[in-house]
């Protein structure tokens, strides 16, 4: 079992950065779902539960999304990755129930492509 208060503290830190995408992976043994993706929408968050062949959707407010992520981690999902505006978060649960939390600067920022386009103009040098 995980410590719910520590897990909730880490999830609040994740949701403070307004994540645009969250992925829950490493499901509990016997789960019908392989992965759960959480996408930010205008009205809150949409949960996409992926099986081998189907996808099921749930819509939640921001507060409900935090509670739902906490519930899923308590049920045995052992990996949560989230990409916010500035930071990328990683929350893992070890086999013994220890929480491992990490964050780093988000390297996949949408604004990066505008600054450094793929098809750059050649710089011509005149002598």
Secondary structure, DSSP 8 states (H G I E B T S, - for coil): ---HHHHHHHHHHHHHT--SEEEEES--TT-S-SEEEEEEETTEEEEEEE-SS-EEEEEE-HHHHHHHHHHHHHHT--EEEEE-SSEEEEEEE-TT--EEEEEEE-S--THHHHHS-SS--------
